[in-house]
């Protein structure tokens, strides 16, 4: 996106088309790991057996390429769910554990260090088993790693009506101030480094197992959306445990995931919809997704 025309680079980031990945680290879902602790008691009980964890891994893997490869392909929005473990580590999770968040943040930092005009957006949520102190430690860890590259709010109070808006930030402003990364957190605690999702973003989750309905939600975004906040469309299928249990010999990728992304990209290429902002998909390398989204910036 560093190669966009000058006029486009001056638009608010809330009015740019930005390609993203859903469950960005899930290529690393580990069937030998523990089950995510905030899943239902039934799922945790089922996950105590290796065979069930193997099936879960097949259906929890929503990406096939690494975060590093996603960056290289043009992805600029990343989605991580975080869990704090008993040994005081921070893991990315999606049903099962992936790697520690350090690994993915290192990938982001190296990329940004080499590409000084690239900007990325990172959404983090869940924060399972976090205390307020854990969250402060996590914030310090991120701030030490990225330092002045972080786009921060002017006001730390969520009640401050004069707090800065993300709509005030453009690529051009980021370049001028040497800022490269925006963190969105879904947490009740105010943080210096992160913009609260509840105030500065609207996340559109499809909640459907039908790709036509997912595309209909995208169409709704093009008709009406708030331009002052980030509009994040998770253009993915939402499935149930029963879907996996009925199909233990196949995978989410083969049964649903890739085909859904192909159809979404086909819709975008055919219609060139306006007003899309962040669009996140599963298997984000499919059908030249990233470049299809970037091409909407005209």
C-alpha positions as CSV (number, residue, x, y, z in Angstrom):
1,X,0.0,0.0,0.0
2,X,3.0,2.3,0.1
3,X,2.7,2.6,-3.7
4,X,-0.8,4.1,-3.7
5,X,-1.2,7.4,-5.5
6,X,-0.5,10.6,-3.5
7,X,-4.2,11.7,-3.4
8,X,-5.2,8.3,-2.0
9,X,-2.5,8.3,0.6
10,X,-4.0,11.5,2.0
11,X,-7.4,9.9,2.7
12,X,-8.2,8.8,6.2
13,X,-7.3,5.1,6.8
14,X,-11.0,4.6,7.7
15,X,-11.7,5.3,4.0
16,X,-9.1,3.0,2.5
17,X,-9.6,-0.6,1.3
18,X,-7.3,-2.7,3.4
19,X,-6.7,-6.5,3.0
20,X,-6.7,-8.6,6.2
21,X,-6.5,-12.1,7.5
22,X,-8.9,-13.8,9.9
23,X,-7.3,-15.7,12.8
24,X,-4.0,-14.6,11.3
25,X,-1.8,-17.1,13.2
26,X,-3.9,-20.2,12.8
27,X,-1.5,-21.8,10.3
28,X,0.4,-22.7,13.5
29,X,-2.5,-24.3,15.4
30,X,-0.9,-27.1,17.4
31,X,-3.0,-30.3,17.9
32,X,-0.6,-31.3,20.7
33,X,-1.3,-28.1,22.7
34,X,-3.8,-27.5,25.4
35,X,-7.4,-26.5,24.4
36,X,-8.2,-22.8,24.8
37,X,-9.3,-22.3,28.4
38,X,-12.4,-20.3,27.7
39,X,-14.1,-22.9,25.5
40,X,-17.1,-24.7,26.8
41,X,-16.6,-27.4,29.4
42,X,-17.8,-30.0,26.8
43,X,-15.2,-28.9,24.3
44,X,-12.5,-28.9,26.9
45,X,-13.5,-32.4,27.9
46,X,-13.5,-33.6,24.3
47,X,-10.1,-31.9,23.8
48,X,-8.5,-34.1,26.4
49,X,-8.1,-36.8,23.7
50,X,-5.5,-36.5,21.0
51,X,-7.9,-37.7,18.3
52,X,-10.4,-34.9,19.0
53,X,-7.6,-32.4,19.1
54,X,-6.4,-33.5,15.7
55,X,-9.9,-33.0,14.3
56,X,-10.1,-29.6,16.0
57,X,-6.8,-28.6,14.5
58,X,-8.1,-29.4,11.0
59,X,-11.1,-27.1,11.6
60,X,-9.4,-24.4,13.5
61,X,-6.7,-23.7,10.9
62,X,-8.1,-20.7,8.9
63,X,-4.8,-19.7,7.4
64,X,-2.2,-21.8,5.5
65,X,0.7,-19.3,5.2
66,X,2.7,-17.6,8.0
67,X,2.3,-14.1,9.2
68,X,5.6,-13.3,7.5
69,X,4.3,-14.6,4.2
70,X,1.0,-12.8,4.6
71,X,2.9,-9.5,5.0
72,X,4.8,-10.2,1.8
73,X,1.6,-11.0,0.0
74,X,0.1,-7.6,0.9
75,X,-1.9,-8.3,4.0
76,X,-2.0,-5.3,6.3
77,X,-4.6,-6.2,8.9
78,X,-4.0,-9.0,11.5
79,X,-6.3,-10.7,13.9
80,X,-5.0,-12.3,17.1
81,X,-6.8,-13.8,20.1
82,X,-4.6,-13.8,23.2
83,X,-4.4,-16.1,26.2
84,X,-2.2,-15.7,29.3
85,X,-0.9,-19.0,30.6
86,X,0.0,-20.3,34.0
87,X,3.7,-20.0,33.3
88,X,3.2,-16.2,32.5
89,X,3.4,-16.5,28.7
90,X,1.2,-14.9,26.1
91,X,-0.1,-17.3,23.4
92,X,-2.2,-16.7,20.3
93,X,-5.1,-19.1,20.4
94,X,-7.9,-20.4,18.1
95,X,-9.5,-23.3,19.9
96,X,-6.0,-24.7,20.4
97,X,-2.8,-22.7,20.9
98,X,-0.7,-21.4,18.1
99,X,2.8,-19.9,19.0
100,X,3.6,-17.2,21.5
101,X,2.6,-13.7,20.4
102,X,6.3,-12.7,20.5
103,X,6.9,-14.7,17.3
104,X,4.3,-12.9,15.3
105,X,5.2,-9.4,16.7
106,X,8.8,-10.1,15.7
107,X,7.7,-10.8,12.2
108,X,5.7,-7.6,12.1
109,X,8.6,-5.6,13.5
110,X,11.2,-7.0,11.1
111,X,8.9,-6.2,8.1
112,X,8.2,-2.7,9.3
113,X,11.9,-2.1,9.9
114,X,12.6,-3.0,6.3
115,X,9.6,-1.3,4.8
116,X,9.4,2.2,6.4
117,X,6.3,3.3,4.4
118,X,4.2,0.3,5.2
119,X,1.4,0.5,7.8
120,X,-0.2,-2.4,9.6
121,X,-3.3,-2.7,11.8
122,X,-3.3,-5.3,14.5
123,X,-6.5,-6.3,16.3
124,X,-6.2,-8.3,19.6
125,X,-9.1,-9.7,21.5
126,X,-10.2,-12.3,24.1
127,X,-7.3,-11.7,26.5
128,X,-8.3,-14.9,28.3
129,X,-7.0,-15.3,31.9
130,X,-5.6,-11.8,31.9
131,X,-5.6,-9.8,35.1
132,X,-5.2,-6.0,34.9
133,X,-1.5,-6.4,35.9
134,X,-1.0,-9.0,33.1
135,X,-2.5,-6.5,30.7
136,X,-0.2,-3.8,31.9
137,X,2.8,-6.2,31.5
138,X,1.6,-7.0,28.0
139,X,1.3,-3.3,27.1
140,X,4.8,-2.6,28.3
141,X,6.1,-5.6,26.3
142,X,4.6,-4.3,23.1
143,X,5.7,-0.7,23.7
144,X,9.2,-1.8,24.3
145,X,9.2,-3.7,21.0
146,X,7.6,-1.1,18.7
147,X,8.2,2.2,20.6
148,X,7.6,5.3,18.5
149,X,6.2,3.3,15.6
150,X,2.9,3.0,17.4
151,X,0.0,5.3,16.4
152,X,-1.4,6.2,19.9
153,X,-4.4,8.2,21.0
154,X,-3.7,11.7,22.3
155,X,-6.1,11.0,25.2
156,X,-6.0,7.9,27.3
157,X,-9.4,8.3,28.9
158,X,-12.2,6.6,27.1
159,X,-14.6,9.2,28.5
160,X,-12.7,12.1,26.9
161,X,-15.1,13.5,24.2
162,X,-12.1,15.3,22.6
163,X,-10.1,12.1,22.1
164,X,-8.5,11.8,18.7
165,X,-10.2,9.8,16.0
166,X,-8.6,7.2,13.7
167,X,-10.2,9.1,10.8
168,X,-7.6,11.9,11.5
169,X,-4.9,9.5,10.4
170,X,-3.9,9.0,6.8
171,X,-1.0,7.1,5.3
172,X,0.6,10.5,4.5
173,X,0.3,11.5,8.2
174,X,1.8,8.2,9.3
175,X,4.7,8.6,7.0
176,X,5.3,12.2,8.1
177,X,5.3,11.2,11.8
178,X,7.1,7.9,11.2
179,X,4.3,5.8,12.6
180,X,3.7,2.3,11.2
181,X,1.5,0.2,13.5
182,X,-2.0,0.7,14.9
183,X,-3.2,-1.6,17.7
184,X,-6.9,-2.3,18.3
185,X,-7.7,-4.0,21.6
186,X,-11.0,-5.5,22.9
187,X,-10.5,-4.9,26.6
188,X,-12.2,-3.0,29.4
189,X,-9.0,-1.4,30.5
190,X,-7.8,1.8,28.9
191,X,-4.3,1.5,27.4
192,X,-1.8,4.0,26.1
193,X,-0.8,1.9,23.0
194,X,-4.2,0.7,21.8
195,X,-7.4,2.1,20.4
196,X,-10.5,0.5,22.0
197,X,-12.4,-1.5,19.4
198,X,-15.7,-0.6,21.0
199,X,-15.1,3.1,20.2
200,X,-12.9,3.2,17.2
201,X,-14.0,0.2,15.1
202,X,-17.0,-1.6,14.0
203,X,-16.5,-5.4,13.5
204,X,-18.9,-7.0,11.2
205,X,-19.0,-10.8,11.8
206,X,-21.0,-12.8,9.4
207,X,-22.4,-15.4,11.8
208,X,-23.4,-17.5,8.8
209,X,-22.4,-20.8,7.2
210,X,-23.6,-19.6,3.8
211,X,-21.2,-17.6,1.6
212,X,-24.1,-15.8,-0.1
213,X,-25.1,-14.3,3.2
214,X,-21.5,-13.3,3.9
215,X,-21.5,-11.5,0.6
216,X,-24.8,-9.9,1.4
217,X,-23.2,-8.4,4.6
218,X,-20.4,-7.0,2.4
219,X,-23.0,-5.4,0.2
220,X,-24.7,-3.8,3.2
221,X,-21.4,-2.2,4.2
222,X,-21.1,-0.6,0.8
223,X,-24.6,0.9,1.1
224,X,-24.2,2.4,4.6
225,X,-21.3,2.7,7.0
226,X,-19.7,5.2,9.5
227,X,-16.7,6.8,7.9
228,X,-15.2,8.0,11.3
229,X,-14.4,4.5,12.5
230,X,-12.6,1.5,11.0
231,X,-15.1,-0.8,9.4
232,X,-13.8,-4.4,9.7
233,X,-15.7,-7.0,7.7
234,X,-14.8,-10.5,8.7
235,X,-15.9,-12.1,5.4
236,X,-15.7,-15.7,6.7
237,X,-18.0,-18.6,7.3
238,X,-19.1,-19.3,10.9
239,X,-19.4,-23.0,11.6
240,X,-20.5,-25.2,14.5
241,X,-18.8,-28.1,16.3
242,X,-21.3,-30.4,14.6
243,X,-19.9,-29.5,11.2
244,X,-16.5,-30.7,12.3
245,X,-17.8,-33.8,14.0
246,X,-19.8,-34.8,10.9
247,X,-16.7,-34.4,8.7
248,X,-13.7,-35.7,10.8
249,X,-11.8,-36.9,7.7
250,X,-11.7,-33.6,5.9
251,X,-10.7,-30.0,6.9
252,X,-12.3,-26.6,7.1
253,X,-9.9,-25.5,4.3
254,X,-11.1,-28.2,1.9
255,X,-14.7,-28.3,2.8
256,X,-15.5,-24.6,3.1
257,X,-12.7,-22.1,3.6
258,X,-10.9,-21.7,0.3
259,X,-14.1,-21.9,-1.8
260,X,-15.7,-19.1,0.3
261,X,-12.7,-16.8,-0.2
262,X,-12.7,-17.5,-3.9
263,X,-16.4,-16.5,-4.2
264,X,-15.8,-13.4,-2.1
265,X,-12.9,-12.3,-4.3
266,X,-15.0,-13.0,-7.4
267,X,-17.7,-10.7,-6.1
268,X,-15.2,-8.0,-5.3
269,X,-13.5,-8.2,-8.7
270,X,-16.9,-8.2,-10.6
271,X,-18.5,-5.4,-8.7
272,X,-15.6,-3.2,-7.4
273,X,-17.7,-2.2,-4.4
274,X,-17.1,1.2,-2.8
275,X,-17.0,2.0,0.9
276,X,-15.2,-1.2,1.9
277,X,-12.5,-0.6,4.6
278,X,-10.9,-3.6,6.2
279,X,-11.8,-6.9,4.7
280,X,-10.5,-10.0,6.4
281,X,-10.8,-13.5,5.0
282,X,-9.6,-17.1,5.7
283,X,-6.8,-18.5,3.5
284,X,-5.8,-15.0,2.5
285,X,-3.4,-16.1,-0.3
286,X,-6.3,-17.5,-2.2
287,X,-7.3,-15.9,-5.6
288,X,-4.9,-13.0,-5.2
289,X,-7.2,-11.6,-2.5
290,X,-4.8,-8.9,-1.2
291,X,-4.2,-7.3,-4.5
292,X,-7.9,-7.4,-5.3
293,X,-8.7,-5.4,-2.2
294,X,-5.9,-2.9,-2.7
295,X,-7.1,-2.3,-6.3
296,X,-10.3,-0.8,-4.9
297,X,-8.4,2.3,-3.8
298,X,-9.1,4.5,-6.8
